[in-house]
Amino acid sequence: MTTIANYISGKNNKNEKVLSVFLTSGFPDKNNFVELALRALEAGADMLEIGFPFSDPLADGPIIQHSSQIALENGINITKTFNFIKEIRSRTDKPLILMGYANPVLSYGIEKFAENAKSLGVNGVIIPDIPIEEYENFYNHLFDEVNTILLVTPTTSNDRIKLIDEKSSGFIYCVSVSGTTGITNQDKITSIEFVKRTRSIVKKNKMLVGFGISSVKDAQSFAPYCDGIIVGSAVIKSLMNDSSDYVKTLDLIKKLKQALV
């Protein structure tokens, strides 16, 4: 198994489900972002997904879109995100994942992006707007040492889930709701039934559930049917309303992790 899969298995073997926390690179304060990331890990995040900002983030809801816009205004890009990664990696061995869109990667250069990700200790990448049909053309051999994490959604057919399971590495990102990040109004029973169905189909990978998980109650509802959860919009929203020492956000992360133990 890969580093990420091994890490998740280690937690699962201790009767823990993994908590992956999404942070927008350089948000809310680029000068304190590294410290925020490390404190999030200390508070209970098992893994970090660090999103490099993009002007047209189609899969993201308004909260993460807003954080991305602020990050762009503050001059954050892939180069600065890699600088953050370098600092964070020097102080933690927990999995680090880069998340973002294809356009910035293409502008940066796929080969350069893959090489920097590998050399700086990035464990995985999530690029949601690369369909499975373009997988080989985009990722090819350049990402052999970095996990390429693919997504399934409630509209994904069973056959396509099987194909995504074959191609994905690290884990499967199971999007529990139809729509963008931060949506919480889909029927929870319907979401859980989809997660259960997907879990029964996925054979190769671990499976984490994200989108629409914003509370301890949500975490507890999904935990029995997956290997871990991903929380993004709830954390970003908390950071928007938090003080500069991030006490409320770190407390949220702590409580979310406690719900998974």
C-alpha positions in Angstrom: 0.0 0.0 0.0 1.0 3.6 -0.5 2.0 6.0 2.3 -1.4 7.5 2.6 -3.2 4.1 2.5 -0.7 2.8 5.1 -1.4 5.8 7.3 -5.2 5.4 7.0 -4.9 1.7 7.7 -2.8 2.4 10.8 -5.5 4.7 12.2 -8.3 2.2 11.3 -6.4 -0.6 13.0 -6.6 1.5 16.2 -10.4 1.9 15.7 -10.0 5.5 14.5 -11.4 7.0 11.4 -9.2 9.6 9.7 -9.8 13.3 9.7 -8.6 15.2 6.6 -8.8 19.0 6.8 -8.8 21.3 3.8 -7.1 24.6 4.0 -6.8 27.2 1.3 -3.2 28.0 0.7 -2.2 31.3 2.4 -5.7 31.9 3.9 -6.6 33.8 6.0 -3.1 35.2 6.6 -0.3 34.2 4.3 2.3 35.2 7.0 0.8 32.8 9.6 -0.3 30.0 7.2 2.4 27.5 8.1 1.7 27.9 11.8 -2.0 27.5 11.2 -1.4 24.3 9.2 0.8 22.8 11.9 -1.6 23.8 14.7 -4.5 22.1 12.7 -2.4 18.9 12.7 -1.7 19.2 16.4 -5.4 19.8 17.1 -6.3 16.5 15.5 -6.2 16.7 11.7 -4.6 13.4 10.5 -4.0 14.8 7.0 -4.0 18.2 5.3 -5.4 19.0 1.9 -3.9 22.3 0.9 -5.8 24.0 -1.9 -3.9 26.2 -4.3 -6.2 29.0 -5.4 -7.8 29.4 -8.8 -10.1 32.1 -10.2 -12.8 29.7 -11.4 -13.0 26.8 -8.8 -16.0 25.0 -10.3 -16.3 22.3 -7.6 -16.2 24.7 -4.7 -19.0 26.5 -3.0 -19.1 30.2 -2.1 -17.1 29.8 1.1 -14.1 28.2 -0.4 -14.4 30.4 -3.5 -14.2 33.4 -1.3 -11.1 32.1 0.5 -9.6 31.4 -2.9 -10.2 34.9 -4.1 -8.6 36.4 -1.0 -5.6 34.1 -1.4 -5.2 35.2 -5.0 -5.5 38.9 -4.0 -2.7 38.2 -1.5 -0.5 36.9 -4.2 -0.8 33.1 -3.4 0.0 30.8 -6.3 1.5 27.3 -6.8 5.0 28.5 -6.2 4.2 30.0 -2.9 2.1 27.0 -2.0 5.1 24.8 -2.6 7.1 27.1 -0.3 4.5 26.5 2.4 4.6 22.7 1.8 8.4 22.7 2.2 8.1 24.4 5.6 5.2 22.3 6.8 6.9 19.0 5.6 10.1 19.9 7.6 8.0 19.8 10.8 5.5 16.9 10.3 5.4 13.5 8.8 1.6 13.4 8.4 0.3 13.1 4.9 0.1 16.3 2.9 -2.1 16.5 -0.2 -2.3 19.3 -2.8 -5.7 20.1 -4.2 -6.6 22.4 -7.0 -7.6 22.7 -10.7 -6.0 21.7 -13.9 -5.6 25.1 -15.4 -3.0 26.4 -12.9 -1.1 23.1 -13.1 -1.0 23.3 -16.9 0.2 26.9 -16.7 2.9 26.0 -14.1 3.9 22.9 -16.1 2.7 19.4 -15.3 6.3 17.9 -15.3 7.6 20.7 -13.0 4.5 20.4 -10.8 4.9 16.6 -10.4 8.7 16.9 -9.8 8.3 19.6 -7.1 5.4 17.7 -5.4 7.6 14.6 -5.2 10.8 16.3 -4.1 9.0 18.4 -1.4 7.2 15.4 0.2 3.7 15.8 -1.1 1.9 12.5 -0.7 -1.0 13.0 -3.0 -2.8 15.3 -5.4 -6.5 15.9 -6.0 -7.5 17.7 -9.3 -11.3 17.3 -9.5 -11.7 18.6 -13.1 -9.6 15.9 -14.7 -12.1 13.2 -15.9 -11.1 9.6 -15.9 -10.9 9.7 -19.7 -8.0 12.2 -19.5 -6.2 10.4 -16.6 -3.4 8.9 -18.7 -2.8 12.1 -20.7 -2.6 14.3 -17.6 -1.0 12.2 -14.9 1.0 9.6 -16.9 4.3 8.3 -15.4 5.2 11.7 -13.8 3.0 11.0 -10.8 4.2 7.5 -10.1 5.6 8.5 -6.7 2.7 10.8 -5.8 -0.8 9.4 -5.2 -3.5 10.6 -7.6 -6.7 10.7 -5.7 -9.9 10.6 -7.7 -13.5 11.5 -6.9 -16.8 9.7 -7.1 -20.2 11.5 -6.8 -23.9 10.4 -6.4 -24.2 10.6 -10.2 -21.3 8.2 -10.8 -22.4 4.8 -12.2 -21.3 1.6 -10.5 -19.1 0.7 -13.5 -17.4 4.1 -13.4 -16.8 3.8 -9.7 -15.0 0.5 -10.4 -12.8 2.2 -13.0 -12.1 5.1 -10.7 -11.1 2.6 -8.0 -8.7 0.9 -10.3 -7.0 4.2 -11.3 -7.0 6.1 -8.0 -4.3 5.7 -5.4 -4.1 6.8 -1.7 -7.8 6.7 -1.3 -11.1 7.4 -3.1 -12.7 10.8 -2.4 -16.4 10.0 -2.0 -18.4 13.2 -2.6 -21.5 12.6 -0.5 -23.8 15.2 -2.1 -24.6 16.4 -5.6 -23.2 19.9 -6.1 -20.4 22.0 -4.8 -18.5 22.0 -1.5 -20.4 23.3 1.6 -23.8 22.0 0.4 -25.7 20.5 3.4 -29.3 20.4 2.2 -29.3 17.0 0.5 -31.2 14.3 2.4 -28.7 12.7 4.8 -30.3 9.3 4.4 -29.9 9.5 0.6 -26.2 10.6 1.1 -25.5 7.8 3.5 -27.1 5.2 1.2 -24.8 6.4 -1.6 -21.8 6.2 0.6 -22.7 2.6 1.6 -23.2 1.6 -2.0 -19.9 3.1 -3.0 -18.1 1.4 -0.1 -19.5 -2.0 -1.3 -18.0 -1.4 -4.8 -14.6 0.0 -3.9 -12.2 -2.8 -3.4 -8.7 -1.5 -4.0 -8.7 1.8 -2.1 -9.5 3.2 1.3 -12.5 5.7 1.0 -12.9 9.1 2.6 -16.2 11.1 2.5 -16.3 14.8 2.0 -18.6 17.7 0.9 -21.4 18.7 3.2 -19.8 17.4 6.4 -19.7 20.4 8.8 -20.4 19.2 12.3 -19.6 16.5 14.9 -23.1 15.0 14.2 -22.3 14.8 10.4 -18.9 13.1 11.2 -20.6 10.6 13.5 -23.3 9.9 10.9 -20.8 9.0 8.1 -18.0 7.5 10.1 -19.4 3.9 10.2 -19.5 3.7 6.4 -16.0 5.0 5.4 -12.4 5.1 6.5 -12.4 8.8 7.3 -14.0 12.1 6.6 -12.9 15.3 4.8 -13.9 18.7 6.2 -13.3 21.9 4.2 -16.0 24.6 4.0 -16.8 24.3 7.8 -13.1 24.9 8.6 -12.8 27.8 6.1 -16.0 29.4 7.4 -14.8 29.1 10.9 -11.5 30.8 10.0 -13.4 33.7 8.4 -15.1 34.3 11.7 -12.3 33.4 14.1 -9.8 35.6 15.9 -6.2 35.7 14.8 -5.2 32.9 17.2 -7.7 30.5 15.6 -9.0 29.1 18.9 -12.5 28.4 17.6 -11.3 26.7 14.5 -8.8 24.5 16.3 -11.5 23.6 18.8 -13.7 22.5 15.9 -11.0 20.3 14.5 -10.4 18.8 17.9 -14.1 18.0 18.3 -14.3 16.5 14.8 -11.4 14.2 15.5 -12.8 13.1 18.9 -16.0 12.1 17.1 -13.9 9.7 15.0 -12.1 7.9 17.8 
